[in-house]
Amino acid sequence: MRPLVDWSDVGTEFDRVCSENTDFASRTIRNAKALMKFSESRYPVAHDVGPGYWPTISFSWLSSFSIAVEVFEDRYEFYRFFDKRTEIKHVEIGNGQSFPDALIHLLDGVLLDANLGGTKA
């Protein structure tokens, strides 16, 4: 896989992953698209997008520590990797909610505060 240099590349890779993995639920795909749409004007480009452990979609960013967001039908899981430990936060998607404030807070705390090129909207 070639490096993802902009959000258009992330979208292209996302489309490829979805075409090769037909087990994704439509809500999982919709939630992943919501993550990409929200992120593209706010955060640095994700370094990777691919299938997760379950029939989920995973996005990851590299910084002084790595983070990943795994997208499910009904929630997001936020992973923050430290030396010898991993912090995992489950973020539920409320009815009618376009993108959870709790996930914005978690992503902002890493991707904006780490000076990776993200901008506050």
N, CA, C and O atoms as a GROMACS GRO file, in nm:
protein
  484
    1MET      N    1   0.084  -0.118   0.000
    1MET     CA    2   0.000   0.000   0.000
    1MET      C    3   0.089   0.124   0.000
    1MET      O    4   0.187   0.132   0.074
    2ARG      N    5   0.053   0.220  -0.082
    2ARG     CA    6   0.128   0.345  -0.085
    2ARG      C    7   0.087   0.434   0.032
    2ARG      O    8  -0.023   0.418   0.085
    3PRO      N    9   0.172   0.527   0.072
    3PRO     CA   10   0.138   0.615   0.185
    3PRO      C   11   0.016   0.701   0.152
    3PRO      O   12  -0.005   0.742   0.038
    4LEU      N   13  -0.064   0.728   0.253
    4LEU     CA   14  -0.180   0.816   0.239
    4LEU      C   15  -0.133   0.959   0.265
    4LEU      O   16  -0.090   0.990   0.376
    5VAL      N   17  -0.140   1.045   0.164
    5VAL     CA   18  -0.085   1.180   0.178
    5VAL      C   19  -0.191   1.287   0.198
    5VAL      O   20  -0.160   1.398   0.242
    6ASP      N   21  -0.316   1.256   0.165
    6ASP     CA   22  -0.424   1.351   0.188
    6ASP      C   23  -0.554   1.273   0.210
    6ASP      O   24  -0.558   1.151   0.196
    7TRP      N   25  -0.659   1.346   0.247
    7TRP     CA   26  -0.784   1.277   0.279
    7TRP      C   27  -0.848   1.214   0.156
    7TRP      O   28  -0.928   1.120   0.169
    8SER      N   29  -0.815   1.262   0.037
    8SER     CA   30  -0.862   1.197  -0.085
    8SER      C   31  -0.804   1.056  -0.095
    8SER      O   32  -0.874   0.962  -0.133
    9ASP      N   33  -0.676   1.042  -0.060
    9ASP     CA   34  -0.612   0.909  -0.057
    9ASP      C   35  -0.681   0.818   0.045
    9ASP      O   36  -0.701   0.699   0.020
   10VAL      N   37  -0.717   0.875   0.160
   10VAL     CA   38  -0.786   0.796   0.263
   10VAL      C   39  -0.920   0.747   0.207
   10VAL      O   40  -0.956   0.631   0.227
   11GLY      N   41  -0.992   0.835   0.138
   11GLY     CA   42  -1.119   0.796   0.079
   11GLY      C   43  -1.104   0.687  -0.026
   11GLY      O   44  -1.186   0.595  -0.032
   12THR      N   45  -1.000   0.697  -0.108
   12THR     CA   46  -0.974   0.595  -0.209
   12THR      C   47  -0.943   0.461  -0.145
   12THR      O   48  -0.993   0.357  -0.188
   13GLU      N   49  -0.860   0.463  -0.041
   13GLU     CA   50  -0.826   0.339   0.030
   13GLU      C   51  -0.949   0.282   0.101
   13GLU      O   52  -0.969   0.160   0.103
   14PHE      N   53  -1.029   0.369   0.159
   14PHE     CA   54  -1.154   0.326   0.224
   14PHE      C   55  -1.244   0.255   0.123
   14PHE      O   56  -1.298   0.148   0.153
   15ASP      N   57  -1.260   0.313   0.004
   15ASP     CA   58  -1.342   0.250  -0.100
   15ASP      C   59  -1.287   0.113  -0.139
   15ASP      O   60  -1.364   0.019  -0.160
   16ARG      N   61  -1.154   0.102  -0.149
   16ARG     CA   62  -1.092  -0.026  -0.183
   16ARG      C   63  -1.119  -0.129  -0.074
   16ARG      O   64  -1.156  -0.243  -0.103
   17VAL      N   65  -1.100  -0.089   0.051
   17VAL     CA   66  -1.122  -0.180   0.164
   17VAL      C   67  -1.268  -0.228   0.165
   17VAL      O   68  -1.295  -0.346   0.187
   18CYS      N   69  -1.362  -0.136   0.143
   18CYS     CA   70  -1.504  -0.174   0.143
   18CYS      C   71  -1.537  -0.267   0.027
   18CYS      O   72  -1.620  -0.357   0.042
   19SER      N   73  -1.475  -0.246  -0.088
   19SER     CA   74  -1.504  -0.332  -0.203
   19SER      C   75  -1.449  -0.473  -0.184
   19SER      O   76  -1.502  -0.569  -0.240
   20GLU      N   77  -1.343  -0.486  -0.106
   20GLU     CA   78  -1.281  -0.616  -0.082
   20GLU      C   79  -1.337  -0.689   0.040
   20GLU      O   80  -1.309  -0.807   0.060
   21ASN      N   81  -1.415  -0.620   0.121
   21ASN     CA   82  -1.470  -0.676   0.244
   21ASN      C   83  -1.620  -0.652   0.247
   21ASN      O   84  -1.665  -0.548   0.295
   22THR      N   85  -1.695  -0.746   0.197
   22THR     CA   86  -1.839  -0.727   0.185
   22THR      C   87  -1.915  -0.757   0.314
   22THR      O   88  -2.038  -0.752   0.315
   23ASP      N   89  -1.845  -0.788   0.422
   23ASP     CA   90  -1.911  -0.819   0.549
   23ASP      C   91  -1.946  -0.694   0.630
   23ASP      O   92  -2.014  -0.705   0.732
   24PHE      N   93  -1.902  -0.576   0.588
   24PHE     CA   94  -1.931  -0.455   0.664
   24PHE      C   95  -2.080  -0.422   0.659
   24PHE      O   96  -2.140  -0.423   0.551
   25ALA      N   97  -2.138  -0.394   0.775
   25ALA     CA   98  -2.278  -0.350   0.780
   25ALA      C   99  -2.287  -0.208   0.723
   25ALA      O  100  -2.192  -0.131   0.730
   26SER      N  101  -2.402  -0.176   0.668
   26SER     CA  102  -2.419  -0.043   0.609
   26SER      C  103  -2.400   0.067   0.714
   26SER      O  104  -2.348   0.174   0.682
   27ARG      N  105  -2.441   0.041   0.838
   27ARG     CA  106  -2.422   0.141   0.945
   27ARG      C  107  -2.274   0.159   0.978
   27ARG      O  108  -2.233   0.270   1.012
   28THR      N  109  -2.196   0.055   0.969
   28THR     CA  110  -2.052   0.066   0.992
   28THR      C  111  -1.990   0.155   0.885
   28THR      O  112  -1.910   0.243   0.916
   29ILE      N  113  -2.027   0.133   0.762
   29ILE     CA  114  -1.976   0.215   0.652
   29ILE      C  115  -2.020   0.360   0.670
   29ILE      O  116  -1.940   0.452   0.652
   30ARG      N  117  -2.145   0.380   0.705
   30ARG     CA  118  -2.195   0.517   0.727
   30ARG      C  119  -2.118   0.586   0.840
   30ARG      O  120  -2.082   0.704   0.828
   31ASN      N  121  -2.093   0.515   0.949
   31ASN     CA  122  -2.019   0.574   1.061
   31ASN      C  123  -1.875   0.605   1.022
   31ASN      O  124  -1.820   0.707   1.065
   32ALA      N  125  -1.814   0.519   0.942
   32ALA     CA  126  -1.677   0.544   0.896
   32ALA      C  127  -1.672   0.669   0.806
   32ALA      O  128  -1.580   0.749   0.815
   33LYS      N  129  -1.773   0.683   0.721
   33LYS     CA  130  -1.780   0.803   0.635
   33LYS      C  131  -1.798   0.929   0.720
   33LYS      O  132  -1.741   1.033   0.687
   34ALA      N  133  -1.875   0.920   0.828
   34ALA     CA  134  -1.893   1.034   0.917
   34ALA      C  135  -1.760   1.072   0.983
   34ALA      O  136  -1.729   1.190   0.997
   35LEU      N  137  -1.683   0.972   1.023
   35LEU     CA  138  -1.550   0.998   1.081
   35LEU      C  139  -1.460   1.067   0.979
   35LEU      O  140  -1.393   1.165   1.013
   36MET      N  141  -1.458   1.018   0.856
   36MET     CA  142  -1.373   1.080   0.753
   36MET      C  143  -1.418   1.223   0.724
   36MET      O  144  -1.336   1.314   0.714
   37LYS      N  145  -1.549   1.243   0.710
   37LYS     CA  146  -1.600   1.376   0.677
   37LYS      C  147  -1.565   1.477   0.787
   37LYS      O  148  -1.521   1.588   0.759
   38PHE      N  149  -1.585   1.436   0.912
   38PHE     CA  150  -1.552   1.526   1.023
   38PHE      C  151  -1.402   1.552   1.030
   38PHE      O  152  -1.360   1.665   1.055
   39SER      N  153  -1.322   1.450   1.007
   39SER     CA  154  -1.178   1.459   1.026
   39SER      C  155  -1.105   1.537   0.917
   39SER      O  156  -1.003   1.599   0.943
   40GLU      N  157  -1.157   1.534   0.795
   40GLU     CA  158  -1.081   1.587   0.682
   40GLU      C  159  -1.050   1.736   0.691
   40GLU      O  160  -0.951   1.782   0.634
   41SER      N  161  -1.132   1.813   0.761
   41SER     CA  162  -1.104   1.957   0.772
   41SER      C  163  -1.047   1.993   0.910
   41SER      O  164  -1.025   2.111   0.939
   42ARG      N  165  -1.025   1.893   0.993
   42ARG     CA  166  -0.986   1.922   1.132
   42ARG      C  167  -0.855   1.857   1.174
   42ARG      O  168  -0.778   1.915   1.250
   43TYR      N  169  -0.829   1.736   1.124
   43TYR     CA  170  -0.716   1.658   1.173
   43TYR      C  171  -0.617   1.627   1.063
   43TYR      O  172  -0.649   1.635   0.944
   44PRO      N  173  -0.495   1.591   1.103
   44PRO     CA  174  -0.398   1.543   1.004
   44PRO      C  175  -0.451   1.416   0.936
   44PRO      O  176  -0.540   1.348   0.989
   45VAL      N  177  -0.397   1.387   0.823
   45VAL     CA  178  -0.438   1.270   0.746
   45VAL      C  179  -0.411   1.143   0.825
   45VAL      O  180  -0.304   1.128   0.884
   46ALA      N  181  -0.508   1.053   0.826
   46ALA     CA  182  -0.487   0.922   0.887
   46ALA      C  183  -0.376   0.850   0.811
   46ALA      O  184  -0.365   0.863   0.689
   47HIS      N  185  -0.295   0.775   0.881
   47HIS     CA  186  -0.185   0.702   0.818
   47HIS      C  187  -0.228   0.569   0.759
   47HIS      O  188  -0.160   0.514   0.672
   48ASP      N  189  -0.343   0.518   0.807
   48ASP     CA  190  -0.386   0.387   0.759
   48ASP      C  191  -0.537   0.374   0.777
   48ASP      O  192  -0.595   0.428   0.872
   49VAL      N  193  -0.599   0.303   0.684
   49VAL     CA  194  -0.739   0.263   0.697
   49VAL      C  195  -0.748   0.120   0.647
   49VAL      O  196  -0.693   0.085   0.542
   50GLY      N  197  -0.817   0.037   0.723
   50GLY     CA  198  -0.826  -0.103   0.684
   50GLY      C  199  -0.932  -0.175   0.764
   50GLY      O  200  -0.996  -0.115   0.851
   51PRO      N  201  -0.950  -0.303   0.737
   51PRO     CA  202  -1.047  -0.380   0.815
   51PRO      C  203  -0.997  -0.397   0.958
   51PRO      O  204  -0.878  -0.417   0.982
   52GLY      N  205  -1.091  -0.388   1.052
   52GLY     CA  206  -1.058  -0.411   1.192
   52GLY      C  207  -1.068  -0.558   1.227
   52GLY      O  208  -1.075  -0.644   1.139
   53TYR      N  209  -1.068  -0.585   1.356
   53TYR     CA  210  -1.072  -0.724   1.405
   53TYR      C  211  -1.205  -0.791   1.372
   53TYR      O  212  -1.207  -0.903   1.321
   54TRP      N  213  -1.314  -0.724   1.401
   54TRP     CA  214  -1.448  -0.774   1.368
   54TRP      C  215  -1.480  -0.723   1.228
   54TRP      O  216  -1.392  -0.670   1.161
   55PRO      N  217  -1.603  -0.738   1.184
   55PRO     CA  218  -1.634  -0.669   1.057
   55PRO      C  219  -1.646  -0.518   1.085
   55PRO      O  220  -1.755  -0.461   1.082
   56THR      N  221  -1.532  -0.459   1.112
   56THR     CA  222  -1.522  -0.317   1.144
   56THR      C  223  -1.419  -0.253   1.053
   56THR      O  224  -1.348  -0.321   0.979
   57ILE      N  225  -1.414  -0.120   1.060
   57ILE     CA  226  -1.317  -0.044   0.981
   57ILE      C  227  -1.230   0.033   1.079
   57ILE      O  228  -1.281   0.096   1.171
   58SER      N  229  -1.100   0.027   1.059
   58SER     CA  230  -1.006   0.088   1.151
   58SER      C  231  -0.926   0.199   1.082
   58SER      O  232  -0.877   0.182   0.970
   59PHE      N  233  -0.915   0.312   1.150
   59PHE     CA  234  -0.834   0.425   1.105
   59PHE      C  235  -0.723   0.445   1.208
   59PHE      O  236  -0.748   0.432   1.328
   60SER      N  237  -0.603   0.475   1.164
   60SER     CA  238  -0.495   0.498   1.260
   60SER      C  239  -0.413   0.620   1.222
   60SER      O  240  -0.400   0.655   1.105
   61TRP      N  241  -0.358   0.682   1.326
   61TRP     CA  242  -0.270   0.798   1.313
   61TRP      C  243  -0.144   0.769   1.392
   61TRP      O  244  -0.150   0.706   1.498
   62LEU      N  245  -0.032   0.814   1.342
   62LEU     CA  246   0.095   0.800   1.413
   62LEU      C  247   0.136   0.937   1.466
   62LEU      O  248   0.121   1.037   1.396
   63SER      N  249   0.185   0.942   1.584
   63SER     CA  250   0.239   1.064   1.643
   63SER      C  251   0.343   1.020   1.744
   63SER      O  252   0.406   0.915   1.727
   64SER      N  253   0.364   1.098   1.849
   64SER     CA  254   0.458   1.053   1.951
   64SER      C  255   0.408   0.924   2.016
   64SER      O  256   0.486   0.850   2.077
   65PHE      N  257   0.281   0.896   2.002
   65PHE     CA  258   0.222   0.767   2.035
   65PHE      C  259   0.116   0.742   1.930
   65PHE      O  260   0.064   0.837   1.870
   66SER      N  261   0.082   0.620   1.909
   66SER     CA  262  -0.015   0.585   1.805
   66SER      C  263  -0.156   0.586   1.862
   66SER      O  264  -0.178   0.554   1.979
   67ILE      N  265  -0.253   0.623   1.776
   67ILE     CA  266  -0.393   0.609   1.812
   67ILE      C  267  -0.464   0.540   1.696
   67ILE      O  268  -0.419   0.543   1.581
   68ALA      N  269  -0.576   0.480   1.728
   68ALA     CA  270  -0.660   0.419   1.626
   68ALA      C  271  -0.805   0.436   1.668
   68ALA      O  272  -0.837   0.445   1.786
   69VAL      N  273  -0.891   0.441   1.568
   69VAL     CA  274  -1.035   0.442   1.591
   69VAL      C  275  -1.092   0.326   1.511
   69VAL      O  276  -1.077   0.319   1.389
   70GLU      N  277  -1.158   0.236   1.583
   70GLU     CA  278  -1.225   0.124   1.517
   70GLU      C  279  -1.374   0.157   1.511
   70GLU      O  280  -1.435   0.193   1.611
   71VAL      N  281  -1.431   0.145   1.390
   71VAL     CA  282  -1.568   0.186   1.365
   71VAL      C  283  -1.660   0.064   1.360
   71VAL      O  284  -1.637  -0.029   1.282
   72PHE      N  285  -1.762   0.066   1.444
   72PHE     CA  286  -1.862  -0.040   1.453
   72PHE      C  287  -1.997   0.014   1.404
   72PHE      O  288  -2.008   0.131   1.367
   73GLU      N  289  -2.098  -0.072   1.403
   73GLU     CA  290  -2.234  -0.031   1.366
   73GLU      C  291  -2.292   0.070   1.464
   73GLU      O  292  -2.362   0.163   1.425
   74ASP      N  293  -2.262   0.052   1.593
   74ASP     CA  294  -2.329   0.129   1.698
   74ASP      C  295  -2.235   0.212   1.784
   74ASP      O  296  -2.279   0.280   1.877
   75ARG      N  297  -2.106   0.208   1.754
   75ARG     CA  298  -2.010   0.279   1.840
   75ARG      C  299  -1.876   0.294   1.769
   75ARG      O  300  -1.850   0.236   1.663
   76TYR      N  301  -1.793   0.374   1.831
   76TYR     CA  302  -1.653   0.386   1.794
   76TYR      C  303  -1.571   0.337   1.912
   76TYR      O  304  -1.613   0.353   2.027
   77GLU      N  305  -1.457   0.279   1.886
   77GLU     CA  306  -1.362   0.248   1.993
   77GLU      C  307  -1.235   0.327   1.964
   77GLU      O  308  -1.178   0.320   1.855
   78PHE      N  309  -1.192   0.401   2.063
   78PHE     CA  310  -1.073   0.485   2.054
   78PHE      C  311  -0.960   0.415   2.127
   78PHE      O  312  -0.972   0.384   2.246
   79TYR      N  313  -0.849   0.391   2.058
   79TYR     CA  314  -0.733   0.324   2.116
   79TYR      C  315  -0.616   0.422   2.119
   79TYR      O  316  -0.585   0.486   2.018
   80ARG      N  317  -0.554   0.434   2.233
   80ARG     CA  318  -0.434   0.516   2.248
   80ARG      C  319  -0.325   0.423   2.301
   80ARG      O  320  -0.338   0.367   2.410
   81PHE      N  321  -0.219   0.407   2.222
   81PHE     CA  322  -0.115   0.309   2.254
   81PHE      C  323   0.004   0.378   2.322
   81PHE      O  324   0.062   0.472   2.269
   82PHE      N  325   0.037   0.328   2.438
   82PHE     CA  326   0.152   0.375   2.514
   82PHE      C  327   0.251   0.260   2.524
   82PHE      O  328   0.220   0.147   2.486
   83ASP      N  329   0.368   0.287   2.575
   83ASP     CA  330   0.466   0.182   2.598
   83ASP      C  331   0.411   0.087   2.705
   83ASP      O  332   0.393   0.126   2.820
   84LYS      N  333   0.386  -0.036   2.666
   84LYS     CA  334   0.342  -0.144   2.755
   84LYS      C  335   0.197  -0.132   2.805
   84LYS      O  336   0.158  -0.206   2.895
   85ARG      N  337   0.117  -0.041   2.748
   85ARG     CA  338  -0.025  -0.037   2.785
   85ARG      C  339  -0.105   0.030   2.674
   85ARG      O  340  -0.052   0.105   2.592
   86THR      N  341  -0.232   0.000   2.674
   86THR     CA  342  -0.325   0.057   2.577
   86THR      C  343  -0.446   0.110   2.650
   86THR      O  344  -0.503   0.042   2.734
   87GLU      N  345  -0.486   0.232   2.617
   87GLU     CA  346  -0.607   0.292   2.671
   87GLU      C  347  -0.718   0.273   2.567
   87GLU      O  348  -0.699   0.307   2.450
   88ILE      N  349  -0.831   0.218   2.608
   88ILE     CA  350  -0.942   0.194   2.517
   88ILE      C  351  -1.065   0.264   2.572
   88ILE      O  352  -1.101   0.247   2.688
   89LYS      N  353  -1.130   0.343   2.487
   89LYS     CA  354  -1.253   0.412   2.525
   89LYS      C  355  -1.362   0.373   2.426
   89LYS      O  356  -1.342   0.379   2.304
   90HIS      N  357  -1.477   0.334   2.477
   90HIS     CA  358  -1.593   0.302   2.394
   90HIS      C  359  -1.679   0.428   2.385
   90HIS      O  360  -1.712   0.488   2.487
   91VAL      N  361  -1.714   0.467   2.264
   91VAL     CA  362  -1.796   0.587   2.243
   91VAL      C  363  -1.922   0.545   2.168
   91VAL      O  364  -1.917   0.511   2.050
   92GLU      N  365  -2.034   0.549   2.238
   92GLU     CA  366  -2.162   0.511   2.178
   92GLU      C  367  -2.211   0.621   2.085
   92GLU      O  368  -2.182   0.739   2.105
   93ILE      N  369  -2.285   0.581   1.984
   93ILE     CA  370  -2.347   0.675   1.892
   93ILE      C  371  -2.493   0.688   1.930
   93ILE      O  372  -2.568   0.590   1.924
   94GLY      N  373  -2.533   0.808   1.971
   94GLY     CA  374  -2.672   0.830   2.011
   94GLY      C  375  -2.765   0.837   1.891
   94GLY      O  376  -2.721   0.863   1.779
   95ASN      N  377  -2.892   0.813   1.915
   95ASN     CA  378  -2.992   0.823   1.807
   95ASN      C  379  -2.993   0.964   1.749
   95ASN      O  380  -3.002   1.062   1.823
   96GLY      N  381  -2.983   0.973   1.618
   96GLY     CA  382  -2.986   1.101   1.551
   96GLY      C  383  -2.858   1.181   1.561
   96GLY      O  384  -2.850   1.293   1.510
   97GLN      N  385  -2.757   1.126   1.626
   97GLN     CA  386  -2.631   1.196   1.644
   97GLN      C  387  -2.544   1.175   1.520
   97GLN      O  388  -2.525   1.062   1.476
   98SER      N  389  -2.492   1.284   1.465
   98SER     CA  390  -2.410   1.271   1.345
   98SER      C  391  -2.269   1.226   1.378
   98SER      O  392  -2.212   1.142   1.309
   99PHE      N  393  -2.212   1.282   1.484
   99PHE     CA  394  -2.077   1.245   1.523
   99PHE      C  395  -2.061   1.275   1.672
   99PHE      O  396  -2.084   1.389   1.712
  100PRO      N  397  -2.023   1.178   1.753
  100PRO     CA  398  -2.026   1.194   1.899
  100PRO      C  399  -1.925   1.297   1.953
  100PRO      O  400  -1.807   1.296   1.917
  101ASP      N  401  -1.975   1.386   2.038
  101ASP     CA  402  -1.889   1.485   2.103
  101ASP      C  403  -1.777   1.419   2.182
  101ASP      O  404  -1.665   1.472   2.187
  102ALA      N  405  -1.805   1.305   2.244
  102ALA     CA  406  -1.703   1.237   2.324
  102ALA      C  407  -1.585   1.193   2.237
  102ALA      O  408  -1.471   1.198   2.281
  103LEU      N  409  -1.612   1.151   2.114
  103LEU     CA  410  -1.503   1.111   2.024
  103LEU      C  411  -1.426   1.234   1.976
  103LEU      O  412  -1.304   1.229   1.963
  104ILE      N  413  -1.496   1.343   1.951
  104ILE     CA  414  -1.429   1.468   1.913
  104ILE      C  415  -1.331   1.507   2.023
  104ILE      O  416  -1.216   1.543   1.995
  105HIS      N  417  -1.376   1.501   2.146
  105HIS     CA  418  -1.290   1.538   2.260
  105HIS      C  419  -1.165   1.450   2.265
  105HIS      O  420  -1.054   1.500   2.285
  106LEU      N  421  -1.181   1.319   2.247
  106LEU     CA  422  -1.067   1.227   2.250
  106LEU      C  423  -0.970   1.256   2.135
  106LEU      O  424  -0.849   1.262   2.155
  107LEU      N  425  -1.023   1.272   2.014
  107LEU     CA  426  -0.937   1.298   1.898
  107LEU      C  427  -0.868   1.433   1.910
  107LEU      O  428  -0.749   1.445   1.882
  108ASP      N  429  -0.942   1.536   1.952
  108ASP     CA  430  -0.882   1.669   1.970
  108ASP      C  431  -0.766   1.664   2.068
  108ASP      O  432  -0.662   1.726   2.046
  109GLY      N  433  -0.785   1.588   2.176
  109GLY     CA  434  -0.682   1.581   2.279
  109GLY      C  435  -0.551   1.524   2.231
  109GLY      O  436  -0.446   1.551   2.291
  110VAL      N  437  -0.554   1.447   2.125
  110VAL     CA  438  -0.431   1.389   2.071
  110VAL      C  439  -0.390   1.457   1.942
  110VAL      O  440  -0.276   1.502   1.928
  111LEU      N  441  -0.481   1.464   1.847
  111LEU     CA  442  -0.444   1.509   1.713
  111LEU      C  443  -0.426   1.660   1.701
  111LEU      O  444  -0.345   1.705   1.620
  112LEU      N  445  -0.498   1.739   1.779
  112LEU     CA  446  -0.477   1.883   1.775
  112LEU      C  447  -0.366   1.925   1.870
  112LEU      O  448  -0.285   2.011   1.838
  113ASP      N  449  -0.363   1.863   1.987
  113ASP     CA  450  -0.265   1.902   2.087
  113ASP      C  451  -0.124   1.852   2.056
  113ASP      O  452  -0.028   1.899   2.117
  114ALA      N  453  -0.110   1.758   1.964
  114ALA     CA  454   0.021   1.702   1.933
  114ALA      C  455   0.091   1.780   1.822
  114ALA      O  456   0.198   1.740   1.776
  115ASN      N  457   0.032   1.891   1.779
  115ASN     CA  458   0.092   1.973   1.673
  115ASN      C  459   0.123   1.891   1.547
  115ASN      O  460   0.233   1.898   1.491
  116LEU      N  461   0.026   1.815   1.505
  116LEU     CA  462   0.044   1.733   1.386
  116LEU      C  463  -0.014   1.800   1.262
  116LEU      O  464  -0.027   1.735   1.158
  117GLY      N  465  -0.048   1.925   1.270
  117GLY     CA  466  -0.101   1.993   1.154
  117GLY      C  467  -0.252   2.005   1.154
  117GLY      O  468  -0.308   2.061   1.060
  118GLY      N  469  -0.319   1.955   1.256
  118GLY     CA  470  -0.463   1.967   1.262
  118GLY      C  471  -0.501   2.111   1.297
  118GLY      O  472  -0.420   2.186   1.353
  119THR      N  473  -0.622   2.148   1.265
  119THR     CA  474  -0.669   2.283   1.294
  119THR      C  475  -0.802   2.274   1.364
  119THR      O  476  -0.886   2.190   1.330
  120LYS      N  477  -0.822   2.359   1.460
  120LYS     CA  478  -0.953   2.364   1.526
  120LYS      C  479  -1.052   2.426   1.431
  120LYS      O  480  -1.024   2.527   1.367
  121ALA      N  481  -1.169   2.365   1.422
  121ALA     CA  482  -1.274   2.416   1.330
  121ALA      C  483  -1.344   2.534   1.392
  121ALA      O  484  -1.434   2.591   1.331
   0.00000   0.00000   0.00000
